[in-house]
């Protein structure tokens, strides 16, 4: 399937430059979003869940009151692929 090949270190570095606010943590990319309230954060997660389900690519999600952290990695490839950056 397209986009499932593990990226090289150079490809990861180039793609990270293009996605503001995201950082690499090990074999994942991660970003924390801050919502105006707890319920707004939950609505944000619901929207992310719909997109993730439609793409069959699901992030790890950590909710801390109004702060939501998303982490993406293609676990079955053992690291980052184009799908994580798309």
WOJO-V149056 format. One line per field, one symbol per residue. ss: DSSP state (H for helix, E for strand, C for the rest). burial: I if it has 9 or more other C-alpha atoms within 8 Angstrom, else O. A space follows every 50 residues. Layout:
ss=???
burial=???
This chain:
ss=CCCCCECCHHHHHHHHHCCCCCEEECCEEEEEEECCCHHHHHHHHHHHHH HHHHHCCCCEEEEECCEEEEEECEHHHCECEHHHHC
burial=OOOIOIIOOOOIOOIIOOOOOIOIOOIIIIIOOOIOOIOIIOOIIOOOIO OIIOOOOOIOIOIOOIIIIIIIIIOOIIIIIIIIOO
